[in-house]
Amino acid sequence: MAGSNNNHSDQYSATEISVEGHQEHPLKIYFIVWGWLFVLSACSYMIDFMAIQGYLRWTLILFFMVVKAGLIVAVFMHIMWERLSLSYAVLLPPIAVLVFVAIMAVEANYTVLTRFIFLDGG
Amino acid sequence: MTDTSPAKITTSENRPKGLTGLVEDWSSDQRAFKNVSWRKAMMWIFLLSDTFIFSIFLLSYMTSRMSTKVGWPNASEVFSLHIGHTNFPLLLIAIMTFVLISSSGTMVMAVNYGYRKDRKLTAIMLLVTALLGATFVGMQAFEWTKLISEGVRPWGNPMGAPQFGGIFFMITGFHGTHVSIGVIFLLVMTVKVWRGDYDKQTKGYFTSRKGEYECVEIMGLYWHFVDLVWVFIFAFFYLW
């Protein structure tokens, strides 16, 4: 039984990968995404150029950032054409970072509070 | 004898898709990444670990910026350029962003022409990508020189919170190192493609594995990742 499994996996790695893992797509979609990346980067820059401030600024920065990152990962890095087992393996672990961000935001708020209280002489 | 080997589900075409496919792929004694070669899977795992490295950098930046009593320097002013009599905020950074996005586009062309076995166009596109990457690093060197001449040091600066310098040099320095390493590998790959190593499947000098045009795609993954990291640095460090 183990032998047949080995045979099977050898056969697999020898024949199917080179054919299947081939990420070849029409150039058109790359050009469209490329164009959008330029437009979105220009938009990001305009936020600063037009000196938009406050919550609107932060929302716009995050929005353009997420869309740009999404386009790069999905199309340029071919994640949208990969099987879910690979996509989830690389896309889910970074969620832990978001948890870490939340923890450190709370911690930083506490730190700055204590600095104001104790380093300014009360 | 019952056959427990997953023989009937070998190719990814007749395997279940979506969530059922996810569970099937991970749930038995078999390779999890069905239609991905090991080199590509390993590149993805490396990129995942690199994601965590840059995440931790940005996280430490967030923590220092939120917890400092002194005001954070205004990036819009610090990184502005005077041209003639006008002051352009973040101009150099904007140009660097466009250079890096252009290089991502040429990289994707290289991958595509590689799979079409167009040796010359692949090599040209790889070379253009490398040159754009080198331009980026050059502009970064200019930016560093400008900031250092203005008195920005890892331990302090005239504009505000002392952590600004350390965070700036660490994050952009690490990113610039990634770009520089990418440029070196792109140049090596240009030579290999130009010689026709991937057509003749010449064995690699270090790995002694057969070269294939898939290597260009894997190089592309790394290069796009570098661009991806810049998207986050641009948003959080320069624009925020």
Interface residues (C-beta under 8 A of the other chain):
Chain A: M1 S4 N5 H8 S9 Y12 E16 I17 S18 E20 G21 H22 Q23 E24 H25 L27 Y30 W34 L37 F38 S41 S44 Y45 I47 D48 F49 A51 R57 W58 I61 L62 F64 M65 K68 A69 I72 V73 F76 M77 H78 E82 R83 L84 S85 L86 Y88 A89 V90 P93 P94 V97 F100 V101 M104 A105 E107 A108 N109 T111 V112 R115 F116 L119 D120
Chain B: M1 D3 T4 S5 P6 A7 T10 T11 S12 K17 G18 L19 G21 L22 D25 W26 D29 Q30 R31 A32 F33 K34 N35 V36 S37 K40 A41 W44 I45 L47 L48 T51 F52 S55 L59 M62 T63 M66 S67 T68 K69 S76 P89 L90 A94 T97 F98 I101 S104 G105 M107 V108 M109 V111 N112 Y115 R116 E212 E214 E217 G220 L221 H224 F225 D227 L228 V231 F232 F234 A235 Y238 L239 W240
